[in-house]
């Protein structure tokens, strides 16, 4: 059975690039190999034999796990790269299907129509919930078609999106909102995880490289 890592340097790089995206791992490898070769050359010139020089050069790189933690703070991880790929694919899929685009824009109109029906019956208090539901659906489904192409507009959109979403749950449960917090949290954990991942990506990529999904 072939060993997974053939040299101490390969082993170090494997640990240091764990969970990084392929592009990030390639970038790290190129930088580390350069540092390693420089340290190796210095040790050999100083009269150290090849085996000891290699061990010294690897030791000079420091702790691989600590390096991995630092790399994951500034470089894309495999999970983040996957989210970007899937988000870009979904955007292309919607743009390629006009009927799907129309459907996504039309769905929020359903609870909005219910709102107008309730208002016509004088049920103003009850009409708040379908109105906010319509707003929340619009924020999520129509978002890809909004002109949100600057960091400032993105922040405004995200604030409005979360305010509308939280308001829907608060109005739905009323005074029992805290009592059913576990249910609200279980319903929101996927968008919360998605938003946390996008926040991490936004910190790592320059604005010029942001796809539309990072503004949302």
Residue pairs with C-beta under 8 A, 6 or more apart in sequence:
4 14
5 11
5 14
7 54
8 54
8 55
8 58
9 32
9 33
9 36
9 54
9 57
9 58
11 64
12 32
12 58
12 61
12 64
13 28
13 29
13 32
13 33
13 64
15 64
15 65
15 68
16 28
16 32
16 61
16 64
16 65
16 67
16 68
16 71
17 24
17 25
17 28
17 29
17 68
17 71
18 68
19 68
19 72
19 77
19 78
19 79
20 28
20 68
20 71
20 72
20 75
20 76
20 77
20 78
21 75
21 76
21 77
21 78
21 80
21 81
22 78
22 81
23 76
23 81
24 71
24 75
24 76
24 77
24 81
27 75
28 71
28 75
32 61
35 60
35 61
36 57
36 58
36 61
37 57
39 56
39 57
39 60
39 61
40 53
40 54
40 57
43 52
43 53
43 56
43 57
44 50
44 53
48 56
61 67
74 204
75 204
76 84
76 201
76 204
76 205
79 197
80 197
80 200
80 201
80 204
83 194
83 197
83 198
83 201
84 201
84 211
84 213
87 211
87 213
88 211
88 213
91 144
91 211
91 212
91 213
93 100
94 100
94 101
94 104
94 144
95 101
101 145
104 141
104 142
104 144
104 145
105 141
105 142
105 145
107 137
107 141
108 134
108 135
108 137
108 138
108 141
108 142
109 134
110 134
111 130
111 131
111 133
111 134
111 137
112 130
112 131
112 134
114 127
114 130
115 127
115 130
115 131
115 134
118 124
118 126
118 127
118 130
119 127
128 171
129 168
129 171
129 172
132 164
132 167
132 168
132 171
133 168
135 164
136 161
136 164
136 165
136 168
139 157
139 160
139 161
139 164
139 165
140 161
143 157
143 161
143 216
144 212
144 213
144 216
146 157
147 153
148 154
148 157
148 212
148 215
148 216
149 212
149 215
150 215
151 207
151 215
153 215
154 214
154 215
154 216
157 215
157 216
158 195
158 216
161 216
165 188
165 191
169 177
169 184
169 187
169 188
170 177
173 179
173 180
173 184
177 184
198 213
198 214
198 216
201 214
202 210
202 214
205 214
